[in-house]
Amino acid sequence: MGDLSPQKSQSPDWSDSGSGTSRDHIDVLHGTVPTRPRLPSRKSSGTMIVSRDASVGPMETDFAPDDVRSMSPRRTSEDIEHLGKEARQELQRHAKALQDSLIVLFNRIEAVKEEHDKLDNHNKFLQKYIGDLMTTSKITASSSRAKK
């Protein structure tokens, strides 16, 4: 069986600031400090000197049709103009469809409003008619009791 006695901790005792140097504490906490491997040396690319008369900017190059660089997804100004025209037409179609649906909704609202007004007028007429019937029935009922 193993030794069951408590083992002494490897970490330094921070309460005792007088025991050992600070370098001893670092070595105990971190162990040895690894060294960074050296980078391989590179050759200088040299300086680029451009005369004042030289034009600096993108160079126009012609690529063969099967060259990967000629298959770039970049679009020409004609392509961009065509895409813009298609987008505007699509937006106009969409706006027209929204306007048409708005007109249909407006017409439906107007029809429902007219129907509501008509029903409201009929309701008021019926309420007045029923009220008149009730008053007439009260008058006839009280006069028939008075005759008896």
Disulfide bonds with the S-S distance in Angstrom:
none
